Amino acid sequence: MLTALFCLVTWAPQQTPHPHPQPEDPFPPTHATDFKIHDPSIIHVDDTYYSYSVGKHILIHQAPSLDGPWKRTGAVLDADSVIPKGDRKAPWAPQTIRHGDTYYCFYAVSHSGCRDSAIGVATSKSPGLGGWTDHGLLVQSGTGRGSGEHPFTSSNTIDPSVIVAEDGQGYLMFGSFWSGIWQVPLDETLISVAVDTRSEARQLVYMEKAPLPASKNPNPLCREPSGARPIEGSFVSYHEPWYYLWFSYGKCCKFDTKKLPPPGREYSIRVGRSKSPRGPFVDKQGRDLANGGGEIVYASNREVYAPGGQGVLTEKSGDILYYHYCYEFWNARLGYNPLKYVDGWPVPQ
């Protein structure tokens, strides 16, 4: 998400036990794949699965099942993003959805460690290669048009995700570190913000006290002056009657086996729920996610380390939680688990 594309370390991969073994893993093993990917976005259309991920012009892969084999078939954009900011050649953390007869690919451009970022959107009548139109800027933070308005004065506009609620209203979620995860309504086209963000923006995930110290030489655009809050990668799913807000928490990548974070400080997948897509979202203990709450749904276990960048795929057989994880601390790859709902809470199987 914020710091790197892969879970790279400083040594060659080898078969080693989990760095923080537990007597009994509280999480089920992943359904492992050989698909190397970071921050996956996956949709299922007819008999084909499509994934969208960071890479030159947003990479598209296709497969007959989640298990693969996954084949790279091209890219969403024909050229660099039209947004004059950040890494235009390889936009970050895309999310693709289908609404009506149109496919929408939301993406971010930025630079690592800074919130001078923007979210754009491309559309197509087909989920695969060709036919995509880059509409460019949706929202931005740091500098540029609209960045001086709330909540873009304190947020980081990356890690976009969109849900169209049961009443047809679309919502954009975004945010990484800084002031957490935010939501703004979209208009009916899903390529523009619907209303004045000053009154309609909602802060969905945040913690008042930063768990990590401030970076050296902080400034308002790069390196957080008040300390780091490792919250990012939001995704909202719906399983009647609840909306579920998923997010990743902790250190995502660039792991060094000689300097691993303390147990529980690496990426984990967390969730809260609400009867409204606007929140507030709370965890099992009733804690508001905007006040430090978050139920841990999936975390490091067995060969899985630092799972995150998650999404939920709704299939005829039920919901599936998918994510990237570090296998033996090496390159991130795709993993997934079917979900069972117990008392209204998702439980990976």
Secondary structure, 3 states (H helix, E strand, C coil): CCCCCCCCCCCCCCCCCCCCCCCCCCCCCCEEEEEECCCCEEEEECCEEEEEECCCCCEEEEECCCCCCCEEEEECCCCCCCCCCCCCCCCEEEEEEEECCEEEEEEEECCCCECCCEEEEEEECCCCCCCCEEEEEEEECCCCCCCCCCCCCCCCCCCCEEEECCCCCEEEEECECCCCEEEEEECCCCCCECCCHHHHCEEEECCCCCCECCCCCCCCCECCCCCECCEEEEEEEEECCEEEEEEEECECCCCCCCCCCCCCCECEEEEEEECCCCCCCECCCCCEHHHCCCEEEECCECCEEEEEEEEEEEECCEEEEEEEEEECCCCEEEEEEEEEEECCEEEEC
